[in-house]
Amino acid sequence: MYLNLRGRESQGTVEPGAEAETLKRELIRSLSALRDGDTIPIGNVYATESLYKGPYLGAAPDLIVGYNEGYRVSWEAAVGRITLSVIEDNAKAWSGDHCVDPVLVPGVLFANRSIAAANPRN
């Protein structure tokens, strides 16, 4: 999630520094409190600087949203559209994406050989 930062975005409205940090804290608090009935759609929201370091940090999003199993950002939001619904049913085929909280999927194993174990995690 990118903030609409003045000086970074062409029509930025959020001042870098204290205003941006206050907005990030508010978004983290609000998104973490979101509920879908008894279910928690968002497991964690991370301030990017708490995850990443280095020369390309400025190109990273301001917040990383870690969705719980069965949830993701909407297809509309992924292309910049805004809808009236906060949570809606997914009517499209879902084959996987990068929205799942890394706590739930900490890594992926790619192998070019057959894995003989029925449950290779154990």
Backbone as a printed PyTorch tensor [residue, N CA C, xyz], in Angstrom:
tensor([[[  0.8550,  -1.1560,   0.0000],
         [  0.0000,   0.0000,   0.0000],
         [  0.9090,   1.2290,   0.0000]],

        [[  0.6840,   2.0840,  -0.9850],
         [  1.4480,   3.3170,  -1.0850],
         [  0.6180,   4.4880,  -0.5680]],

        [[  1.2260,   5.3340,   0.2290],
         [  0.5810,   6.5790,   0.6130],
         [  0.6980,   7.5540,  -0.5550]],

        [[ -0.2370,   8.4650,  -0.6560],
         [ -0.2160,   9.4720,  -1.7140],
         [  0.6790,  10.6320,  -1.2570]],

        [[  1.9960,  10.3730,  -1.2520],
         [  2.9520,  11.3260,  -0.7000],
         [  3.2210,  12.4990,  -1.6350]],

        [[  3.2020,  13.6820,  -1.0500],
         [  3.5750,  14.8930,  -1.7820],
         [  5.0620,  14.8080,  -2.1200]],

        [[  5.3800,  15.1040,  -3.3480],
         [  6.7700,  15.0630,  -3.7920],
         [  7.1640,  13.7210,  -4.3930]],

        [[  6.4370,  12.6720,  -4.0760],
         [  6.7080,  11.3560,  -4.6640],
         [  5.6580,  11.0140,  -5.7050]],

        [[  4.4110,  11.2600,  -5.3710],
         [  3.3040,  10.9940,  -6.2870],
         [  2.9650,  12.2910,  -7.0230]],

        [[  2.5060,  12.1730,  -8.2520],
         [  2.2630,  13.3730,  -9.0640],
         [  1.2020,  14.2930,  -8.4670]],

        [[  0.2430,  13.7230,  -7.7370],
         [ -0.7970,  14.5400,  -7.1090],
         [ -0.8410,  14.2490,  -5.6090]],

        [[  0.3410,  14.1050,  -5.0250],
         [  0.4470,  13.7530,  -3.6120],
         [ -0.2090,  14.7580,  -2.6950]],

        [[ -0.8450,  14.2430,  -1.6360],
         [ -1.5280,  15.1020,  -0.6650],
         [ -1.0100,  14.9180,   0.7570]],

        [[ -0.2880,  13.8470,   1.0200],
         [  0.2000,  13.5620,   2.3680],
         [  1.6370,  14.0560,   2.4800]],

        [[  1.8880,  14.8950,   3.4920],
         [  3.2390,  15.4100,   3.6980],
         [  4.1520,  14.2990,   4.2220]],

        [[  5.3420,  14.1300,   3.6320],
         [  6.3140,  13.1760,   4.1700],
         [  6.6830,  13.5790,   5.6040]],

        [[  7.1370,  12.6370,   6.3730],
         [  7.5330,  12.9320,   7.7540],
         [  6.4310,  12.6100,   8.7340]],

        [[  6.1650,  13.5430,   9.6470],
         [  5.2340,  13.2950,  10.7530],
         [  3.8250,  12.9550,  10.2660]],

        [[  3.3200,  13.6850,   9.2600],
         [  1.9660,  13.4040,   8.7650],
         [  1.8770,  12.0000,   8.1810]],

        [[  2.8720,  11.6060,   7.3970],
         [  2.8730,  10.2670,   6.7970],
         [  2.9750,   9.1920,   7.8740]],

        [[  3.8190,   9.4020,   8.8710],
         [  3.9710,   8.4090,   9.9430],
         [  2.6830,   8.2730,  10.7490]],

        [[  2.0070,   9.3800,  11.0190],
         [  0.7210,   9.3330,  11.7320],
         [ -0.3100,   8.5660,  10.9170]],

        [[ -0.3610,   8.8240,   9.6090],
         [ -1.3020,   8.1210,   8.7450],
         [ -0.9850,   6.6300,   8.6920]],

        [[  0.2900,   6.2700,   8.6160],
         [  0.6530,   4.8430,   8.6120],
         [  0.1950,   4.1580,   9.8900]],

        [[  0.4150,   4.7900,  11.0370],
         [ -0.0310,   4.1950,  12.3120],
         [ -1.5490,   4.0280,  12.3380]],

        [[ -2.2740,   5.0310,  11.8280],
         [ -3.7330,   4.9490,  11.7820],
         [ -4.2010,   3.8280,  10.8560]],

        [[ -3.5760,   3.6980,   9.7020],
         [ -3.9430,   2.6190,   8.7720],
         [ -3.6310,   1.2500,   9.3600]],

        [[ -2.4890,   1.1120,  10.0010],
         [ -2.1360,  -0.1620,  10.6340],
         [ -3.1860,  -0.5200,  11.6900]],

        [[ -3.5360,   0.4350,  12.5140],
         [ -4.5300,   0.1990,  13.5810],
         [ -5.8960,  -0.1440,  12.9740]],

        [[ -6.3390,   0.6160,  11.9920],
         [ -7.6680,   0.4080,  11.3960],
         [ -7.7550,  -0.9000,  10.6220]],

        [[ -6.7500,  -1.1850,   9.7990],
         [ -6.7770,  -2.4240,   9.0170],
         [ -6.6630,  -3.6520,   9.9210]],

        [[ -5.9050,  -3.5460,  10.9890],
         [ -5.7640,  -4.6690,  11.9230],
         [ -7.0550,  -4.9440,  12.6830]],

        [[ -7.9030,  -3.9400,  12.8240],
         [ -9.1690,  -4.0880,  13.5500],
         [-10.3160,  -4.5390,  12.6480]],

        [[-10.0910,  -4.6130,  11.3420],
         [-11.1380,  -4.9860,  10.3910],
         [-11.6270,  -6.4120,  10.6700]],

        [[-12.9460,  -6.6100,  10.6180],
         [-13.5440,  -7.9250,  10.8520],
         [-14.5420,  -8.2380,   9.7460]],

        [[-14.6550,  -9.5290,   9.4350],
         [-15.6700, -10.0550,   8.5200],
         [-16.4650, -11.0540,   9.3340]],

        [[-17.4770, -10.5640,  10.0360],
         [-18.1780, -11.4110,  10.9990],
         [-17.2270, -11.7460,  12.1340]],

        [[-17.0100, -13.0450,  12.3630],
         [-16.0850, -13.4850,  13.4010],
         [-14.6740, -13.7200,  12.8720]],

        [[-14.4580, -13.4610,  11.5980],
         [-13.1830, -13.7510,  10.9520],
         [-12.3260, -12.4980,  10.8610]],

        [[-11.0300, -12.6890,  10.9450],
         [-10.0700, -11.5940,  10.8420],
         [ -9.4190, -11.6740,   9.4630]],

        [[ -9.7840, -10.7750,   8.5450],
         [ -9.2560, -10.8560,   7.1800],
         [ -7.7730, -10.4990,   7.0510]],

        [[ -7.2920,  -9.5950,   7.8900],
         [ -5.9110,  -9.1360,   7.7830],
         [ -5.1620,  -9.5570,   9.0300]],

        [[ -4.1450, -10.3960,   8.8300],
         [ -3.3680, -10.8880,   9.9600],
         [ -2.4180,  -9.8460,  10.5120]],

        [[ -1.6940,  -9.1800,   9.6220],
         [ -0.7070,  -8.1880,  10.0290],
         [ -0.5940,  -7.1040,   8.9790]],

        [[ -0.2690,  -5.9150,   9.4280],
         [  0.0770,  -4.8170,   8.5350],
         [  1.4490,  -4.3440,   8.9790]],

        [[  2.3660,  -4.3290,   8.0370],
         [  3.7570,  -4.0230,   8.3520],
         [  4.1650,  -2.6730,   7.7770]],

        [[  4.7800,  -1.8340,   8.5900],
         [  5.4360,  -0.6430,   8.0580],
         [  6.6750,  -1.1500,   7.3180]],

        [[  6.8090,  -0.7810,   6.0720],
         [  7.8300,  -1.3590,   5.2100],
         [  9.2330,  -1.2340,   5.7900]],

        [[  9.5240,  -0.0980,   6.4270],
         [ 10.8810,   0.0770,   6.9690],
         [ 11.1870,  -0.8910,   8.1070]],

        [[ 10.1510,  -1.5370,   8.6710],
         [ 10.4030,  -2.5550,   9.6980],
         [ 10.7790,  -3.8960,   9.0680]],

        [[ 10.5580,  -4.0410,   7.7530],
         [ 10.8680,  -5.2850,   7.0480],
         [ 12.1060,  -5.1940,   6.1670]],

        [[ 12.2620,  -4.0570,   5.5070],
         [ 13.2900,  -3.9340,   4.4710],
         [ 14.3010,  -2.8580,   4.8240]],

        [[ 15.4860,  -3.0280,   4.3210],
         [ 16.5640,  -2.0480,   4.4390],
         [ 17.2460,  -1.9530,   3.0770]],

        [[ 18.0330,  -0.9420,   2.8880],
         [ 18.8450,  -0.8800,   1.6910],
         [ 18.4870,   0.2490,   0.7460]],

        [[ 19.2160,   0.3120,  -0.3650],
         [ 19.1000,   1.4570,  -1.2770],
         [ 17.7780,   1.5410,  -2.0330]],

        [[ 17.0060,   0.4780,  -2.0830],
         [ 15.7570,   0.4910,  -2.8370],
         [ 14.5250,   0.6150,  -1.9460]],

        [[ 14.7350,   0.9110,  -0.6740],
         [ 13.6170,   1.0500,   0.2610],
         [ 12.6330,   2.1220,  -0.2140]],

        [[ 13.1270,   3.1810,  -0.8230],
         [ 12.2590,   4.2510,  -1.2980],
         [ 11.3060,   3.8250,  -2.4020]],

        [[ 11.5980,   2.7380,  -3.0840],
         [ 10.7230,   2.2410,  -4.1550],
         [  9.6770,   1.2610,  -3.6220]],

        [[  9.8280,   0.8310,  -2.3920],
         [  8.9070,  -0.1480,  -1.7950],
         [  7.6150,   0.5440,  -1.3700]],

        [[  6.5260,  -0.2200,  -1.2500],
         [  5.2880,   0.3680,  -0.7160],
         [  5.5080,   0.8310,   0.7210]],

        [[  4.6470,   1.7110,   1.1980],
         [  4.7790,   2.2330,   2.5590],
         [  4.3000,   1.2320,   3.5970]],

        [[  3.3210,   0.4170,   3.2300],
         [  2.7890,  -0.6230,   4.1160],
         [  2.6460,  -1.9210,   3.3390]],

        [[  2.8900,  -3.0340,   4.0170],
         [  2.6530,  -4.3610,   3.4530],
         [  1.4830,  -4.9550,   4.2310]],

        [[  0.4280,  -5.3100,   3.5200],
         [ -0.7660,  -5.8830,   4.1420],
         [ -0.6910,  -7.4000,   4.0110]],

        [[ -0.7010,  -8.0880,   5.1440],
         [ -0.6470,  -9.5450,   5.1630],
         [ -2.0300, -10.1180,   5.4100]],

        [[ -2.6720, -10.5710,   4.3440],
         [ -4.0290, -11.1070,   4.4480],
         [ -4.0200, -12.5100,   5.0220]],

        [[ -5.0710, -12.8330,   5.7720],
         [ -5.2480, -14.1860,   6.2780],
         [ -5.7480, -15.0890,   5.1600]],

        [[ -5.6990, -16.3960,   5.4220],
         [ -6.1350, -17.3850,   4.4370],
         [ -7.5580, -17.0830,   3.9650]],

        [[ -7.7430, -17.0920,   2.6450],
         [ -9.0520, -16.8570,   2.0660],
         [ -9.3530, -15.3990,   1.7580]],

        [[ -8.4250, -14.5150,   2.0370],
         [ -8.6300, -13.0890,   1.7820],
         [ -7.4940, -12.5470,   0.9260]],

        [[ -7.8020, -11.4880,   0.1850],
         [ -6.8080, -10.7980,  -0.6370],
         [ -7.3560,  -9.4190,  -0.9750]],

        [[ -6.5160,  -8.5800,  -1.5290],
         [ -6.9860,  -7.3000,  -2.0430],
         [ -7.8970,  -7.5850,  -3.2360]],

        [[ -8.8900,  -6.7460,  -3.4530],
         [ -9.8230,  -7.0020,  -4.5570],
         [ -9.1410,  -6.8270,  -5.9010]],

        [[ -9.6990,  -7.4520,  -6.9100],
         [ -9.1740,  -7.2980,  -8.2620],
         [ -9.2670,  -5.8400,  -8.6810]],

        [[-10.3310,  -5.1520,  -8.2640],
         [-10.4990,  -3.7500,  -8.6130],
         [ -9.4190,  -2.8910,  -7.9560]],

        [[ -9.1690,  -3.1150,  -6.6690],
         [ -8.1640,  -2.3260,  -5.9580],
         [ -6.7710,  -2.5480,  -6.5370]],

        [[ -6.5200,  -3.7450,  -7.0220],
         [ -5.2000,  -4.0520,  -7.5860],
         [ -4.8920,  -3.2110,  -8.8170]],

        [[ -5.9310,  -2.7070,  -9.4830],
         [ -5.7170,  -1.8560, -10.6650],
         [ -6.1440,  -0.4100, -10.3950]],

        [[ -6.2860,  -0.0550,  -9.1170],
         [ -6.5380,   1.3280,  -8.7480],
         [ -7.9810,   1.7700,  -8.6890]],

        [[ -8.9220,   0.8490,  -8.8020],
         [-10.3370,   1.2160,  -8.7120],
         [-10.8050,   1.1490,  -7.2650]],

        [[-11.7640,   1.9750,  -6.9360],
         [-12.3400,   1.9990,  -5.5900],
         [-13.7860,   1.5340,  -5.6850]],

        [[-14.1760,   0.6200,  -4.8030],
         [-15.5570,   0.1390,  -4.7640],
         [-16.1950,   0.5390,  -3.4370]],

        [[-17.5000,   0.3950,  -3.3440],
         [-18.2040,   0.7530,  -2.1150],
         [-18.0530,  -0.3180,  -1.0290]],

        [[-17.8120,  -1.5720,  -1.4300],
         [-17.7130,  -2.6670,  -0.4680],
         [-16.3130,  -2.7320,   0.1420]],

        [[-16.2700,  -2.9990,   1.4320],
         [-14.9860,  -3.2290,   2.0950],
         [-14.5750,  -4.6810,   1.8880]],

        [[-15.5120,  -5.5970,   2.0830],
         [-15.2660,  -7.0270,   1.8880],
         [-16.3700,  -7.5590,   0.9910]],

        [[-15.9810,  -8.3000,  -0.0370],
         [-16.9660,  -8.8850,  -0.9430],
         [-16.5020, -10.2660,  -1.3630]],

        [[-17.4550, -11.0790,  -1.8070],
         [-17.1290, -12.4260,  -2.2600],
         [-16.2940, -12.3590,  -3.5340]],

        [[-15.3980, -13.3110,  -3.6850],
         [-14.5830, -13.4070,  -4.8790],
         [-15.3400, -14.2250,  -5.9170]],

        [[-15.6570, -13.6110,  -7.0550],
         [-16.3990, -14.3100,  -8.1060],
         [-15.4810, -14.8420,  -9.2020]],

        [[-14.1750, -14.6190,  -9.0710],
         [-13.2210, -15.0630, -10.0890],
         [-12.3940, -16.2360,  -9.5690]],

        [[-11.8400, -17.0050, -10.4820],
         [-10.9550, -18.1010, -10.0910],
         [ -9.7320, -17.5180,  -9.3910]],

        [[ -9.3270, -18.1510,  -8.3290],
         [ -8.1930, -17.6680,  -7.5410],
         [ -7.1350, -18.7580,  -7.5320]],

        [[ -6.0320, -18.5090,  -8.2130],
         [ -5.0070, -19.5360,  -8.3210],
         [ -3.7860, -19.2370,  -7.4680]],

        [[ -3.8250, -18.1620,  -6.7270],
         [ -2.7060, -17.8130,  -5.8650],
         [ -2.2140, -16.4120,  -6.1560]],

        [[ -1.5850, -15.8090,  -5.1750],
         [ -1.0120, -14.4870,  -5.3370],
         [ -0.0050, -14.2450,  -4.2270]],

        [[  0.3970, -13.0060,  -4.0870],
         [  1.4230, -12.6530,  -3.1110],
         [  0.8510, -11.8290,  -1.9670]],

        [[ -0.4310, -11.9620,  -1.6890],
         [ -1.0930, -11.1540,  -0.6680],
         [ -1.1300, -11.8190,   0.7040]],

        [[ -0.8530, -13.1010,   0.7710],
         [ -0.9820, -13.8380,   2.0250],
         [  0.1020, -13.3840,   3.0020]],

        [[ -0.2820, -13.2420,   4.2500],
         [  0.6570, -12.8430,   5.2920],
         [  1.8530, -13.7920,   5.2950]],

        [[  3.0630, -13.2610,   5.2410],
         [  4.2450, -14.1360,   5.2270],
         [  4.3700, -15.0090,   6.4730]],

        [[  3.6770, -14.6710,   7.5420],
         [  3.6650, -15.5330,   8.7250],
         [  3.0110, -16.8710,   8.3860]],

        [[  2.0060, -16.8470,   7.4860],
         [  1.3040, -18.0710,   7.0960],
         [  2.0740, -18.8690,   6.0440]],

        [[  2.7860, -18.1800,   5.1740],
         [  3.5520, -18.8310,   4.0980],
         [  4.9510, -18.2100,   4.0970]],

        [[  5.8280, -18.6830,   4.9640],
         [  7.1430, -18.0430,   5.0950],
         [  8.0950, -18.3010,   3.9290]],

        [[  7.7870, -19.2420,   3.0770],
         [  8.6660, -19.5300,   1.9500],
         [  8.0350, -20.5440,   1.0230]],

        [[  8.6590, -20.7240,  -0.1160],
         [  8.1690, -21.6590,  -1.1210],
         [  9.3490, -22.5030,  -1.5730]],

        [[  9.1140, -23.7770,  -1.7650],
         [ 10.1500, -24.6890,  -2.2510],
         [  9.8690, -25.0100,  -3.7110]],

        [[ 10.8200, -24.7040,  -4.5720],
         [ 10.7410, -25.0840,  -5.9790],
         [ 11.7450, -26.2070,  -6.1960]],

        [[ 11.3110, -27.2750,  -6.8300],
         [ 12.2020, -28.4050,  -7.0760],
         [ 11.9930, -28.9230,  -8.4940]],

        [[ 13.0790, -29.3330,  -9.1280],
         [ 12.9510, -29.8960, -10.4680],
         [ 13.0340, -31.4190, -10.4290]],

        [[ 12.9270, -31.9880,  -9.2380],
         [ 12.9060, -33.4360,  -9.0560],
         [ 11.6810, -33.8010,  -8.2230]],

        [[ 11.1900, -34.9740,  -8.4110],
         [ 10.0490, -35.4550,  -7.6310],
         [ 10.4310, -35.5120,  -6.1520]],

        [[  9.4880, -35.1840,  -5.3090],
         [  9.6940, -35.2570,  -3.8560],
         [  8.9940, -36.5190,  -3.3860]],

        [[  9.7500, -37.4320,  -2.7820],
         [  9.2180, -38.7340,  -2.4070],
         [  8.3640, -38.6840,  -1.1320]],

        [[  8.6360, -37.7420,  -0.2470],
         [  7.8990, -37.6760,   1.0240],
         [  6.4630, -37.2400,   0.7840]],

        [[  5.5310, -37.9030,   1.4690],
         [  4.1190, -37.5430,   1.3600],
         [  3.8700, -36.1500,   1.9410]],

        [[  4.5850, -35.8090,   2.9950],
         [  4.4750, -34.4900,   3.6280],
         [  5.8900, -33.9610,   3.8370]],

        [[  6.4580, -33.2890,   2.8460],
         [  7.8590, -32.9020,   2.9200],
         [  8.1720, -31.9000,   4.0240]],

        [[  7.1580, -31.3630,   4.6540],
         [  7.3960, -30.4060,   5.7340],
         [  7.9840, -31.0900,   6.9600]],

        [[  7.6160, -32.3580,   7.1660],
         [  8.0510, -33.0840,   8.3720],
         [  9.3800, -33.7620,   8.1840]]])
